[in-house]
């Protein structure tokens, strides 16, 4: 998967990422492309698990772009922690299946060694009706 090297513009009073003492922390990234949500709705009602996986992959690509925006394009990056929030129907249990889309994108963009520890959390709603939101913490090694 390729990624635009520019993270989506913030939708409020925050920055896409902060680099502090060699650790990059991203804001929550939704599956935006060209400033617009590419996916909307609840996983398990409006979106299938596969659509949720693709949405999580796009959100993760945006998170990597945010890390790159503060770390530099050539810096070695080691992802440490990723949280994938999934807006889903009550009782939806395939949270890990959706979050696997984010992990696959991290692997595609940064390699197996960059895979982070991960949490997948089901929630009632996310900003602007997004089905997923990804937060990423990464060590910048260069």
C-alpha positions as CSV (number, residue, x, y, z in Angstrom):
1,X,0.0,0.0,0.0
2,X,1.3,3.4,-0.8
3,X,0.7,6.4,1.3
4,X,0.5,10.1,0.7
5,X,3.3,11.5,2.7
6,X,1.1,14.4,4.0
7,X,-1.1,13.5,6.9
8,X,-4.7,14.7,6.8
9,X,-5.2,18.3,8.0
10,X,-6.5,18.5,11.6
11,X,-10.2,18.9,12.1
12,X,-9.8,21.0,15.2
13,X,-7.2,22.6,17.5
14,X,-4.5,20.0,17.5
15,X,-1.5,18.9,15.4
16,X,-1.2,15.5,13.4
17,X,1.8,14.4,15.5
18,X,4.3,15.6,18.1
19,X,7.9,14.4,18.4
20,X,9.3,14.6,21.9
21,X,12.6,13.0,23.1
22,X,12.7,10.7,20.1
23,X,9.2,9.4,20.4
24,X,6.4,10.4,17.9
25,X,2.8,10.5,19.1
26,X,0.0,10.9,16.6
27,X,-3.4,12.3,16.9
28,X,-6.2,9.9,16.2
29,X,-6.2,9.3,12.4
30,X,-9.4,8.4,10.6
31,X,-9.7,7.0,7.1
32,X,-9.4,10.2,5.2
33,X,-8.2,10.6,1.6
34,X,-8.0,14.0,0.0
35,X,-9.5,15.6,3.1
36,X,-12.7,13.5,3.0
37,X,-13.7,10.3,4.8
38,X,-13.4,7.3,2.4
39,X,-15.5,5.2,4.8
40,X,-18.4,6.1,7.1
41,X,-20.7,4.2,9.5
42,X,-20.7,1.4,11.9
43,X,-18.8,-1.8,11.3
44,X,-21.3,-4.7,11.6
45,X,-24.2,-2.5,10.3
46,X,-23.0,-0.2,7.5
47,X,-19.7,-1.8,6.8
48,X,-18.5,-5.4,6.6
49,X,-15.4,-6.6,8.5
50,X,-13.4,-6.4,5.2
51,X,-14.5,-2.8,4.6
52,X,-13.5,-2.0,8.2
53,X,-10.1,-3.6,7.6
54,X,-9.6,-1.4,4.6
55,X,-10.7,1.7,6.6
56,X,-8.3,0.7,9.4
57,X,-5.5,0.3,6.8
58,X,-6.1,3.8,5.4
59,X,-6.2,5.3,8.9
60,X,-2.9,3.6,9.8
61,X,-1.3,4.9,6.5
62,X,-2.4,8.4,7.7
63,X,-0.8,7.8,11.1
64,X,2.5,6.7,9.4
65,X,2.3,9.9,7.3
66,X,1.8,11.9,10.5
67,X,4.9,10.2,12.1
68,X,6.9,11.0,9.0
69,X,5.8,14.6,9.0
70,X,7.6,15.1,12.3
71,X,10.4,12.5,12.0
72,X,11.5,13.1,8.5
73,X,11.1,10.8,5.5
74,X,14.5,9.1,5.9
75,X,14.4,8.5,9.7
76,X,14.3,4.9,10.9
77,X,11.0,4.4,12.7
78,X,10.0,1.6,15.1
79,X,6.3,1.6,16.0
80,X,5.8,1.0,19.7
81,X,2.0,1.1,20.4
82,X,-1.1,1.3,18.2
83,X,-4.7,1.7,19.4
84,X,-7.4,1.0,16.9
85,X,-10.8,2.3,17.8
86,X,-13.7,0.7,15.9
87,X,-17.2,2.2,15.8
88,X,-19.4,-0.8,15.8
89,X,-22.7,-2.3,16.6
90,X,-23.4,-3.6,20.1
91,X,-22.2,-7.2,20.3
92,X,-19.7,-6.9,17.5
93,X,-16.7,-9.0,18.4
94,X,-14.3,-9.2,15.4
95,X,-12.4,-6.1,16.6
96,X,-9.1,-7.8,16.0
97,X,-10.1,-8.7,12.4
98,X,-10.7,-5.0,11.7
99,X,-7.6,-3.9,13.4
100,X,-5.5,-6.4,11.4
101,X,-6.0,-4.0,8.5
102,X,-4.0,-1.4,10.3
103,X,-1.3,-3.9,11.2
104,X,-1.0,-5.0,7.6
105,X,-0.5,-1.5,6.5
106,X,2.2,-0.9,9.1
107,X,3.9,-4.1,7.9
108,X,3.6,-3.0,4.2
109,X,4.9,0.5,4.8
110,X,7.6,-0.1,7.4
111,X,8.3,-3.9,7.5
112,X,7.7,-6.7,10.0
113,X,10.1,-5.3,12.6
114,X,8.0,-2.1,12.8
115,X,4.8,-3.9,14.0
116,X,3.7,-2.4,17.3
117,X,1.9,-3.8,20.4
118,X,-1.8,-3.2,19.6
119,X,-5.2,-2.7,21.2
120,X,-8.5,-2.9,19.4
121,X,-11.4,-1.2,21.1
122,X,-15.0,-1.1,20.1
123,X,-16.8,2.3,20.6
124,X,-20.2,3.7,19.9
125,X,-19.2,6.6,17.7
126,X,-16.1,8.4,16.2
127,X,-15.6,11.9,14.8
128,X,-17.5,12.7,11.7
129,X,-19.0,9.2,11.5
130,X,-15.7,7.5,10.9
131,X,-15.7,3.7,11.4
132,X,-12.2,3.6,12.7
133,X,-9.6,5.8,14.3
134,X,-5.9,4.9,14.8
135,X,-3.4,6.3,17.3
136,X,0.2,5.5,16.8
137,X,3.3,5.9,19.0
138,X,6.7,5.4,17.4
139,X,10.3,5.6,18.3
140,X,12.4,7.7,15.8
141,X,15.8,6.1,15.7
142,X,17.7,8.6,13.5
